[in-house]
Amino acid sequence: MVVHSAVPPGRNLPTHARDLVRMHEAVIGGSRPAVPPRPLVSRSWSRVLSLGLTADGMNARDSVPGDEVERRRHGSPLRHVIEDLRQVVGATSDSAHMLLVVTDADGIILWREGSSAVRRKADTLGFVEGSEWTESRVGTNAIGTALAEAAPIELLAGEHFEQNQHPWYCTASPIHDPRTGELLGVIDVSGPALTLHPAIGALVETGKRLAESELWRTHRQRLERLRQMAEPVLSAGPALVVDEDGWVAHSVGVSAGERIAAPRAGQVVAVPGLGACLPEPIADGWLVRPADTARTVRLDLDLTPAPLLSFQAGDTGWRRPVTKRHAEILVRLHKAGREGLSAVALSHALYGDAEHLVTVRAEVSRLRRLLGAIVDTRPYRLAEGVRMTVHAGQ
């Protein structure tokens, strides 16, 4: 998904910024604006107004202390890419008027880079490291609204809910873990409203793609190190060596795809082609070998108000609760059969439109963390050798 510009084609930036401020005054004052707010802005303002935030001042800021910022930085995979992001933004000719901000998934600002002048202006808004920049705290803004909408956002001047933010533009995009689909945080570029350039959206998108590709490259390097370490262990198959999240580093005698369910000590893992397996911990990963001679994996999904999924392979099995959304995905894939469903088709099936691709991919990634290669990708479908029965429940 790309960042859509806050300035319509052909519109003069200063004129449009002034019109947006007048729009804000009209809407908040209860009258009809000459320029209506964009749908995403209307949705955000509705959410913010329902929380009781004020538009004519600065709402109370919430922040975490410095030691908590350091703890979150250390635990964030984005720490590996922050220097690359600094270089991307710093390479632009207008970088002196820009502020680069990177948050975590909670909207807490972990890194902030920019000239001293633009940082001083940001300080007056509480736009500082450690501050929570969500809609519920500071109203409509690109970071918080990108989190709420699960999409890239660009806002200009009066599109911000707080009047104190009207002198700014902000352009933000969520960053996801390419391995798991989990939200890691948001990259944002902000600056004085009248310095907004049409290329800012592309700059933010480049930063987001750079971050995700670098995270993927680091992931592949770790798998290669695990593969080299594990080769002597896999002299006889069938067996797999996987990392902590179930990504396959090496296999012998079986083709299990790129990923199985994330192993846990003492818990049976279902692997198509191997059946029931009991993972054994090794350095930086797991050795996965069959615990039963049976190869067919059988799933039973019980659609009670709290759905339960049962797995059986030979004499080995388990029974676990699953979310209603994951149960719905499994039912859709079961009905689709071997033809499966694309991400677009699954978005339509779950949400009625094709606008939830990021959410769909994240949900399937979480489901695959639980079930691994039982759920295939490209297209999404139940793997070969998996037999599933759905019980309607009460």
MONORZI-V590339 format. One record per helix or strand of 3 or more residues. SS is the DSSP state (hx for helix, st for strand). FROM is the first residue (numbers start at 1). TO is the last residue. Records with the same first field share a line. If there is no record, write none. Layout:
# MONORZI-V590339
SS: FROM-TO, FROM-TO
This chain:
# MONORZI-V590339
hx: 13-29, 39-50, 66-75, 77-80, 82-90, 95-97, 116-123, 135-138, 142-149, 157-159, 163-165, 193-195, 200-234, 324-339, 343-351, 357-374
st: 98-104, 108-114, 153-156, 168-176, 183-192, 239-242, 247-252, 268-271, 275-278, 280-282, 285-290, 297-302, 308-313, 316-321, 380-382, 386-391
